[in-house]
């Protein structure tokens, strides 16, 4: 009944897996996110060709940026890699546009998205705790980014949680934890829990 909402929430639900590659590097390193997004695009492409007066400026800016990126990709020393990254940029645009449109149509959907993002963040912390106990062998990836291991003459590690790269995880946390500080309509014990999760 709600294909767009289902797609948007499904990707948030499987967030730990969206960066996993379903093709090898020589075949473009297509991720789970890219594959699902382009699959859904075929069923929602009419959303991207509807031009309202209010949105004409945004479409113009999007087309301008896309054109510049495409020219940059073609003029790059590594054309194939650049074009692959260009298509990854487009999949981000597809997801973002559908998400913004759905949130504008149904403001209650925003709360649902935030709940899914919070759940994803909590699961990443649980995953992190298991990694601290068991070690970085507990992961979805066959190879982890080498910058996990700090070369300081100690056994220090930078834990990636369910990401491949600890820096990606740090960026993910630094963006997402602020959702726990969002103001609630009614004060409750859950709001205290949110502050504790933010501190954690």
Order of alpha helices (4+ residues) and beta strands (2+ residues): alpha-alpha-alpha-alpha-alpha-alpha-alpha
